[in-house]
Amino acid sequence: MEQALDDIIQDCREGKRKAQELLYRQCYGFAMAIAMRYATDENEAADILSHAFVKMFRSIASFDSAKGNFHGWLKKIVINESLDHIKQRSRFVSLETQVVEEPFVNNSIIEKTDAAVILQLIRQLPRATHAVFVLYAIDGYTHKEIAAHLGISEGTSKWHLSEARKILQQKITAITNR
């Protein structure tokens, strides 16, 4: 019989290794899916994940189920670790623009393109642009929140999103015109 998540979390707070292994196994797929959105490949995602799980286990005593669910708490840890990883390896340049132009995206082209292909194209974006795109388009952060997380201006965040859309449009159009 599967042990209840609350019991596993309590056992982890008490430092029980079996509970930590069980929690890791139960949450691995969920956390890896989040890390893969920010990583360029599985090795990088695994690196992000290992750091995220260490942070999770070190701070599990601070998890309060009255403030939210465990998966939401873990998601935040994985996203923050992903952003830390990206910030360590990327240089965010301040790119202010007066007007950010929205590139035209032909939805019929996107509908004909496999989701796995689109995800692979997203991973090919420059690291800073990739991070902003995933935060905005996939995880639903605002430009203000992205700016605060990454230590950039809102204008720079908007520029990176516009750049991501432009690059993705070009790549998707090139694929569908083959």
Residue pairs with C-beta under 8 A, 6 or more apart in sequence:
3 19
3 22
5 26
5 70
6 65
8 19
8 22
8 23
8 26
9 19
9 23
9 60
9 63
9 70
11 18
11 19
12 19
12 20
12 23
12 57
12 60
13 60
13 61
20 57
24 53
27 71
27 74
28 49
30 71
30 74
30 75
31 49
31 52
31 53
31 74
31 75
31 78
32 45
32 46
32 49
34 75
34 78
34 79
34 82
35 45
35 46
35 48
35 49
35 52
35 78
35 81
35 82
36 42
36 45
37 82
37 134
37 138
37 139
38 45
38 48
38 79
38 82
38 83
38 85
38 86
38 130
38 131
38 134
39 45
39 47
39 48
39 82
39 85
39 123
40 123
40 124
40 127
40 130
41 123
44 85
47 85
48 78
48 81
48 82
48 85
49 78
49 81
51 81
51 84
51 85
52 74
52 77
52 78
52 81
52 82
55 77
55 81
56 74
56 77
59 77
63 70
63 73
79 135
79 139
80 149
82 131
83 131
83 135
83 149
83 150
86 127
86 128
86 130
86 131
86 150
87 150
87 151
89 127
90 127
90 128
90 131
91 128
92 128
92 150
92 151
92 152
92 156
93 128
93 156
94 152
94 153
94 156
95 155
95 156
95 159
95 160
96 153
96 155
96 156
96 159
97 155
97 158
97 159
97 162
100 155
100 158
100 159
100 161
100 162
101 162
102 162
102 165
103 162
103 165
103 166
103 169
104 169
105 165
105 168
105 169
106 173
109 172
109 173
109 176
110 118
110 172
112 176
113 172
113 175
113 176
117 175
118 168
118 172
121 168
121 171
121 172
121 175
122 130
122 133
122 134
122 164
122 168
123 130
124 171
125 133
125 164
125 167
125 168
126 163
128 150
128 160
129 160
129 163
129 164
129 167
130 164
131 150
131 160
132 146
132 150
132 157
132 160
132 161
132 164
133 160
133 161
133 164
133 165
133 168
135 141
135 145
135 146
135 149
136 142
136 143
136 146
136 157
136 161
137 161
137 164
141 149
143 154
143 157
143 158
143 161
144 154
146 152
146 154
146 157
147 153
147 154
147 156
147 157
150 157
